[in-house]
Amino acid sequence: MPRRRGLSARMKLALSYAGFLTVAGALLLAVVWGYLLRYVPDHPQGLLGISPNRYLLVRTFAPAAAVAMGFLLVFGLVGGWLLAGRMLAPLTRITAAARTAGTGSLAHRIRMEGREDEFRELADAFDTMLERLESHVDGQRRFAANASHELRTPLAISQALLDVAREDPARDREELLARLRTVNARAIGLTEALLLLGRSDRGLTAREDVDLSLLAEEAAETLLPLAERRGIGLDVTGTAAGTSGSGELLLRMVTNLVQNAVVHNLPSGGTVTVHTGTEDGASVVRVENTGPRLAPELVPTLTEPFQRATERARTDEHAGVGLGLALVHSVVRAHGGTLALLPRPAGGLTVTVRLPGPPRTRRNAPAPHAPARTIGR
């Protein structure tokens, strides 16, 4: 909203300095004047009546005092203006950086040198904010570009299938409908994953007590048919691992971890191990799978949206939509936890999720032990 033009902070500081200096000078002159007049008689005394008296003192001291007060006022204004400009110079740089960021350019940094003070602390905080904003905006741009690309593919396939059905009435309609259903299911899955990712990025609105070991059992039971068709052994081990958060999001997190471990595995005879427990007060879910060897430089990129470990998984009907570990990372971040990915020397990946444990009042309760189970082979 438009505002009326007012005095600048520099002018206000200069007037404050000048006013303070003038008042201090006036008080000093008043004290001196009071002490001088106290010990000077009202009428002249002594030889020829020219000894010091109040009349002569007023006549000689008052003009000098007025000149001194004027000098203090001018000196206070000029000196205050210069000092205020020097002190507010860092604020000018911060304002310029804020205006630059307001135009959409987030690459600019203040990088104010010098010793630590309030202005430099503000500048460092502003630089940190710009860095995070730039990273967030870049991630959103990449995500939007990748999402539009991924959504365009099933829509284009659907359009092509419809064109084939219209141009070739003799073609097997059941086959076309089955393929169209598969493509639409993939598009719906991608849309739901995008919505879930956006929800987890906005943070948690409600929390509940959740046992990660029960979620691991449920996810393993759900993915048992997929593991059996692939000849993958699915083992769930460990103890109870309580935490607080969204049960729906945490179940999706564990399910994505297990599904990724099954899909990105050996063609047959591979294994997936899901272990839950507590370490140093944190609740831990660790998913380890066999599979092809991963380059160390590839592992950090797997939590980016639409990044896949292998191109072979892209054409797999159970490969998902490329948001598996991105969703996991988002859910873990929303729950205040950490995510660690470590390639196995023999091939495959070990994913470790650490979440805050249950409140201290419930940590002393004995945790039920769950024996190792082989879910499927």
Contacts in CASP RR format, 6 or more apart in sequence:
PFRMAT RR
TARGET T0000
AUTHOR 0000-0000-0000
METHOD contacts of the structure
MODEL  1
MPRRRGLSARMKLALSYAGFLTVAGALLLAVVWGYLLRYVPDHPQGLLGI
SPNRYLLVRTFAPAAAVAMGFLLVFGLVGGWLLAGRMLAPLTRITAAART
AGTGSLAHRIRMEGREDEFRELADAFDTMLERLESHVDGQRRFAANASHE
LRTPLAISQALLDVAREDPARDREELLARLRTVNARAIGLTEALLLLGRS
DRGLTAREDVDLSLLAEEAAETLLPLAERRGIGLDVTGTAAGTSGSGELL
LRMVTNLVQNAVVHNLPSGGTVTVHTGTEDGASVVRVENTGPRLAPELVP
TLTEPFQRATERARTDEHAGVGLGLALVHSVVRAHGGTLALLPRPAGGLT
VTVRLPGPPRTRRNAPAPHAPARTIGR
7 15 0 8 1.000
9 84 0 8 1.000
9 88 0 8 1.000
9 91 0 8 1.000
10 81 0 8 1.000
10 84 0 8 1.000
10 85 0 8 1.000
10 88 0 8 1.000
11 81 0 8 1.000
11 84 0 8 1.000
13 80 0 8 1.000
13 83 0 8 1.000
13 84 0 8 1.000
13 87 0 8 1.000
13 88 0 8 1.000
14 76 0 8 1.000
14 77 0 8 1.000
14 79 0 8 1.000
14 80 0 8 1.000
14 81 0 8 1.000
14 84 0 8 1.000
15 77 0 8 1.000
17 76 0 8 1.000
17 77 0 8 1.000
17 79 0 8 1.000
17 80 0 8 1.000
17 83 0 8 1.000
17 84 0 8 1.000
18 73 0 8 1.000
18 76 0 8 1.000
18 77 0 8 1.000
18 80 0 8 1.000
19 73 0 8 1.000
19 76 0 8 1.000
21 72 0 8 1.000
21 73 0 8 1.000
21 75 0 8 1.000
21 76 0 8 1.000
22 69 0 8 1.000
22 70 0 8 1.000
22 72 0 8 1.000
22 73 0 8 1.000
22 76 0 8 1.000
25 68 0 8 1.000
25 69 0 8 1.000
25 72 0 8 1.000
26 69 0 8 1.000
29 65 0 8 1.000
29 68 0 8 1.000
29 69 0 8 1.000
33 61 0 8 1.000
33 65 0 8 1.000
36 57 0 8 1.000
36 61 0 8 1.000
37 54 0 8 1.000
37 57 0 8 1.000
40 52 0 8 1.000
40 53 0 8 1.000
40 54 0 8 1.000
40 57 0 8 1.000
41 51 0 8 1.000
41 53 0 8 1.000
41 54 0 8 1.000
42 53 0 8 1.000
42 54 0 8 1.000
43 53 0 8 1.000
44 50 0 8 1.000
44 51 0 8 1.000
44 53 0 8 1.000
45 51 0 8 1.000
45 53 0 8 1.000
90 112 0 8 1.000
90 119 0 8 1.000
90 120 0 8 1.000
90 122 0 8 1.000
90 123 0 8 1.000
91 119 0 8 1.000
93 110 0 8 1.000
93 112 0 8 1.000
93 123 0 8 1.000
94 110 0 8 1.000
94 119 0 8 1.000
94 122 0 8 1.000
94 123 0 8 1.000
94 126 0 8 1.000
97 108 0 8 1.000
97 109 0 8 1.000
97 110 0 8 1.000
97 126 0 8 1.000
97 130 0 8 1.000
98 126 0 8 1.000
100 108 0 8 1.000
101 108 0 8 1.000
101 130 0 8 1.000
101 133 0 8 1.000
106 130 0 8 1.000
106 133 0 8 1.000
106 134 0 8 1.000
106 137 0 8 1.000
107 134 0 8 1.000
108 130 0 8 1.000
109 127 0 8 1.000
109 130 0 8 1.000
109 131 0 8 1.000
110 123 0 8 1.000
110 126 0 8 1.000
110 127 0 8 1.000
111 123 0 8 1.000
111 127 0 8 1.000
112 119 0 8 1.000
112 120 0 8 1.000
112 123 0 8 1.000
112 124 0 8 1.000
114 120 0 8 1.000
142 304 0 8 1.000
142 305 0 8 1.000
143 305 0 8 1.000
146 305 0 8 1.000
146 306 0 8 1.000
147 190 0 8 1.000
147 194 0 8 1.000
147 305 0 8 1.000
147 306 0 8 1.000
149 306 0 8 1.000
150 190 0 8 1.000
150 306 0 8 1.000
150 321 0 8 1.000
150 322 0 8 1.000
151 187 0 8 1.000
151 190 0 8 1.000
151 191 0 8 1.000
154 183 0 8 1.000
154 184 0 8 1.000
154 186 0 8 1.000
154 187 0 8 1.000
154 190 0 8 1.000
155 187 0 8 1.000
157 179 0 8 1.000
157 183 0 8 1.000
158 180 0 8 1.000
158 183 0 8 1.000
158 184 0 8 1.000
158 187 0 8 1.000
161 176 0 8 1.000
161 179 0 8 1.000
161 180 0 8 1.000
161 183 0 8 1.000
162 180 0 8 1.000
164 171 0 8 1.000
164 176 0 8 1.000
165 171 0 8 1.000
165 173 0 8 1.000
165 176 0 8 1.000
182 317 0 8 1.000
186 320 0 8 1.000
186 321 0 8 1.000
189 320 0 8 1.000
189 321 0 8 1.000
190 321 0 8 1.000
190 323 0 8 1.000
193 321 0 8 1.000
193 322 0 8 1.000
193 323 0 8 1.000
193 324 0 8 1.000
193 327 0 8 1.000
194 323 0 8 1.000
196 249 0 8 1.000
196 252 0 8 1.000
196 327 0 8 1.000
197 305 0 8 1.000
197 323 0 8 1.000
197 326 0 8 1.000
197 327 0 8 1.000
197 330 0 8 1.000
198 330 0 8 1.000
199 249 0 8 1.000
200 249 0 8 1.000
200 327 0 8 1.000
200 330 0 8 1.000
200 331 0 8 1.000
200 333 0 8 1.000
200 334 0 8 1.000
201 330 0 8 1.000
201 334 0 8 1.000
203 334 0 8 1.000
204 245 0 8 1.000
204 246 0 8 1.000
204 249 0 8 1.000
204 334 0 8 1.000
204 335 0 8 1.000
206 245 0 8 1.000
206 246 0 8 1.000
207 244 0 8 1.000
207 245 0 8 1.000
207 246 0 8 1.000
208 244 0 8 1.000
208 245 0 8 1.000
208 246 0 8 1.000
208 247 0 8 1.000
209 242 0 8 1.000
209 243 0 8 1.000
209 244 0 8 1.000
209 358 0 8 1.000
210 242 0 8 1.000
210 243 0 8 1.000
210 244 0 8 1.000
210 245 0 8 1.000
210 246 0 8 1.000
210 247 0 8 1.000
210 250 0 8 1.000
211 240 0 8 1.000
211 241 0 8 1.000
211 242 0 8 1.000
212 240 0 8 1.000
212 241 0 8 1.000
212 242 0 8 1.000
212 243 0 8 1.000
212 250 0 8 1.000
212 254 0 8 1.000
212 276 0 8 1.000
212 277 0 8 1.000
212 283 0 8 1.000
212 285 0 8 1.000
212 355 0 8 1.000
213 238 0 8 1.000
213 239 0 8 1.000
213 240 0 8 1.000
213 241 0 8 1.000
213 276 0 8 1.000
213 277 0 8 1.000
213 370 0 8 1.000
215 247 0 8 1.000
215 250 0 8 1.000
215 251 0 8 1.000
215 254 0 8 1.000
216 236 0 8 1.000
216 254 0 8 1.000
216 258 0 8 1.000
216 274 0 8 1.000
216 276 0 8 1.000
216 285 0 8 1.000
217 236 0 8 1.000
217 370 0 8 1.000
218 251 0 8 1.000
218 254 0 8 1.000
219 251 0 8 1.000
219 254 0 8 1.000
219 255 0 8 1.000
219 257 0 8 1.000
219 258 0 8 1.000
219 274 0 8 1.000
220 234 0 8 1.000
220 236 0 8 1.000
220 258 0 8 1.000
220 274 0 8 1.000
220 375 0 8 1.000
221 375 0 8 1.000
222 255 0 8 1.000
223 234 0 8 1.000
223 255 0 8 1.000
223 258 0 8 1.000
223 259 0 8 1.000
223 262 0 8 1.000
224 234 0 8 1.000
224 375 0 8 1.000
224 376 0 8 1.000
226 259 0 8 1.000
226 262 0 8 1.000
226 263 0 8 1.000
226 318 0 8 1.000
227 233 0 8 1.000
227 234 0 8 1.000
227 262 0 8 1.000
227 272 0 8 1.000
227 375 0 8 1.000
227 376 0 8 1.000
227 377 0 8 1.000
228 376 0 8 1.000
228 377 0 8 1.000
230 262 0 8 1.000
230 265 0 8 1.000
230 267 0 8 1.000
230 268 0 8 1.000
231 268 0 8 1.000
231 269 0 8 1.000
231 270 0 8 1.000
231 377 0 8 1.000
232 262 0 8 1.000
232 265 0 8 1.000
232 266 0 8 1.000
232 268 0 8 1.000
232 269 0 8 1.000
232 270 0 8 1.000
232 271 0 8 1.000
232 272 0 8 1.000
232 376 0 8 1.000
232 377 0 8 1.000
233 269 0 8 1.000
233 270 0 8 1.000
233 271 0 8 1.000
233 272 0 8 1.000
233 374 0 8 1.000
233 375 0 8 1.000
233 376 0 8 1.000
233 377 0 8 1.000
234 258 0 8 1.000
234 262 0 8 1.000
234 271 0 8 1.000
234 272 0 8 1.000
234 274 0 8 1.000
234 374 0 8 1.000
234 375 0 8 1.000
234 376 0 8 1.000
234 377 0 8 1.000
235 271 0 8 1.000
235 272 0 8 1.000
235 273 0 8 1.000
235 274 0 8 1.000
235 372 0 8 1.000
235 373 0 8 1.000
235 374 0 8 1.000
235 375 0 8 1.000
236 274 0 8 1.000
236 275 0 8 1.000
236 276 0 8 1.000
236 370 0 8 1.000
236 372 0 8 1.000
236 373 0 8 1.000
236 375 0 8 1.000
237 273 0 8 1.000
237 274 0 8 1.000
237 275 0 8 1.000
237 276 0 8 1.000
237 370 0 8 1.000
237 371 0 8 1.000
237 372 0 8 1.000
237 373 0 8 1.000
238 275 0 8 1.000
238 276 0 8 1.000
238 277 0 8 1.000
238 369 0 8 1.000
238 370 0 8 1.000
238 372 0 8 1.000
239 276 0 8 1.000
239 277 0 8 1.000
239 278 0 8 1.000
239 367 0 8 1.000
239 368 0 8 1.000
239 369 0 8 1.000
239 370 0 8 1.000
240 276 0 8 1.000
240 277 0 8 1.000
240 367 0 8 1.000
240 368 0 8 1.000
240 370 0 8 1.000
241 276 0 8 1.000
241 277 0 8 1.000
241 278 0 8 1.000
241 283 0 8 1.000
241 284 0 8 1.000
241 285 0 8 1.000
241 355 0 8 1.000
241 357 0 8 1.000
242 278 0 8 1.000
242 283 0 8 1.000
242 357 0 8 1.000
242 358 0 8 1.000
243 250 0 8 1.000
243 283 0 8 1.000
243 335 0 8 1.000
243 355 0 8 1.000
243 356 0 8 1.000
243 357 0 8 1.000
243 358 0 8 1.000
244 356 0 8 1.000
244 357 0 8 1.000
244 358 0 8 1.000
244 359 0 8 1.000
245 335 0 8 1.000
246 334 0 8 1.000
246 335 0 8 1.000
249 331 0 8 1.000
249 334 0 8 1.000
249 335 0 8 1.000
250 331 0 8 1.000
250 335 0 8 1.000
252 327 0 8 1.000
252 331 0 8 1.000
253 327 0 8 1.000
253 328 0 8 1.000
253 331 0 8 1.000
253 332 0 8 1.000
253 353 0 8 1.000
254 274 0 8 1.000
254 285 0 8 1.000
256 324 0 8 1.000
256 325 0 8 1.000
256 327 0 8 1.000
256 328 0 8 1.000
257 274 0 8 1.000
257 285 0 8 1.000
257 287 0 8 1.000
257 328 0 8 1.000
257 351 0 8 1.000
257 353 0 8 1.000
258 272 0 8 1.000
258 274 0 8 1.000
258 287 0 8 1.000
259 318 0 8 1.000
259 320 0 8 1.000
259 324 0 8 1.000
260 287 0 8 1.000
260 289 0 8 1.000
260 324 0 8 1.000
260 325 0 8 1.000
260 351 0 8 1.000
261 272 0 8 1.000
261 274 0 8 1.000
261 287 0 8 1.000
261 288 0 8 1.000
261 289 0 8 1.000
261 349 0 8 1.000
261 351 0 8 1.000
262 272 0 8 1.000
262 289 0 8 1.000
262 318 0 8 1.000
263 313 0 8 1.000
263 316 0 8 1.000
263 318 0 8 1.000
263 319 0 8 1.000
263 320 0 8 1.000
264 289 0 8 1.000
264 291 0 8 1.000
264 292 0 8 1.000
264 309 0 8 1.000
264 310 0 8 1.000
264 313 0 8 1.000
264 348 0 8 1.000
264 349 0 8 1.000
265 271 0 8 1.000
265 272 0 8 1.000
265 289 0 8 1.000
265 290 0 8 1.000
265 291 0 8 1.000
265 348 0 8 1.000
266 290 0 8 1.000
266 291 0 8 1.000
266 292 0 8 1.000
269 290 0 8 1.000
270 289 0 8 1.000
270 290 0 8 1.000
270 291 0 8 1.000
271 289 0 8 1.000
271 290 0 8 1.000
272 287 0 8 1.000
272 288 0 8 1.000
272 289 0 8 1.000
272 290 0 8 1.000
273 286 0 8 1.000
273 287 0 8 1.000
273 288 0 8 1.000
273 289 0 8 1.000
274 285 0 8 1.000
274 286 0 8 1.000
274 287 0 8 1.000
275 284 0 8 1.000
275 285 0 8 1.000
275 286 0 8 1.000
275 287 0 8 1.000
275 288 0 8 1.000
276 283 0 8 1.000
276 284 0 8 1.000
276 285 0 8 1.000
276 286 0 8 1.000
276 370 0 8 1.000
277 283 0 8 1.000
277 284 0 8 1.000
277 285 0 8 1.000
277 367 0 8 1.000
278 284 0 8 1.000
278 357 0 8 1.000
278 367 0 8 1.000
279 354 0 8 1.000
281 357 0 8 1.000
281 363 0 8 1.000
282 337 0 8 1.000
282 354 0 8 1.000
282 355 0 8 1.000
282 356 0 8 1.000
282 357 0 8 1.000
283 354 0 8 1.000
283 355 0 8 1.000
283 356 0 8 1.000
283 357 0 8 1.000
283 358 0 8 1.000
284 352 0 8 1.000
284 353 0 8 1.000
284 354 0 8 1.000
284 355 0 8 1.000
285 352 0 8 1.000
285 353 0 8 1.000
285 355 0 8 1.000
286 350 0 8 1.000
286 351 0 8 1.000
286 352 0 8 1.000
286 353 0 8 1.000
287 350 0 8 1.000
287 351 0 8 1.000
288 344 0 8 1.000
288 349 0 8 1.000
288 350 0 8 1.000
288 351 0 8 1.000
289 348 0 8 1.000
289 349 0 8 1.000
290 344 0 8 1.000
290 346 0 8 1.000
290 347 0 8 1.000
290 348 0 8 1.000
291 347 0 8 1.000
291 348 0 8 1.000
291 349 0 8 1.000
292 309 0 8 1.000
292 310 0 8 1.000
292 347 0 8 1.000
292 348 0 8 1.000
293 343 0 8 1.000
293 346 0 8 1.000
293 347 0 8 1.000
293 348 0 8 1.000
294 309 0 8 1.000
294 343 0 8 1.000
294 347 0 8 1.000
294 348 0 8 1.000
294 349 0 8 1.000
295 343 0 8 1.000
296 343 0 8 1.000
298 309 0 8 1.000
299 341 0 8 1.000
299 342 0 8 1.000
299 343 0 8 1.000
299 349 0 8 1.000
300 341 0 8 1.000
301 307 0 8 1.000
302 309 0 8 1.000
302 325 0 8 1.000
302 341 0 8 1.000
303 325 0 8 1.000
303 326 0 8 1.000
303 328 0 8 1.000
303 329 0 8 1.000
303 339 0 8 1.000
303 341 0 8 1.000
304 326 0 8 1.000
305 322 0 8 1.000
305 323 0 8 1.000
305 326 0 8 1.000
306 321 0 8 1.000
306 322 0 8 1.000
306 323 0 8 1.000
306 326 0 8 1.000
307 322 0 8 1.000
307 325 0 8 1.000
307 326 0 8 1.000
308 314 0 8 1.000
308 319 0 8 1.000
308 322 0 8 1.000
309 349 0 8 1.000
313 319 0 8 1.000
325 341 0 8 1.000
325 351 0 8 1.000
328 339 0 8 1.000
328 351 0 8 1.000
328 353 0 8 1.000
329 339 0 8 1.000
332 338 0 8 1.000
332 339 0 8 1.000
332 353 0 8 1.000
332 355 0 8 1.000
333 339 0 8 1.000
335 355 0 8 1.000
335 356 0 8 1.000
336 355 0 8 1.000
336 356 0 8 1.000
337 353 0 8 1.000
337 354 0 8 1.000
337 355 0 8 1.000
337 356 0 8 1.000
338 353 0 8 1.000
338 354 0 8 1.000
339 351 0 8 1.000
339 352 0 8 1.000
339 353 0 8 1.000
340 351 0 8 1.000
340 352 0 8 1.000
340 354 0 8 1.000
341 349 0 8 1.000
341 350 0 8 1.000
341 351 0 8 1.000
342 349 0 8 1.000
342 350 0 8 1.000
342 351 0 8 1.000
342 352 0 8 1.000
343 349 0 8 1.000
343 350 0 8 1.000
344 350 0 8 1.000
357 363 0 8 1.000
END
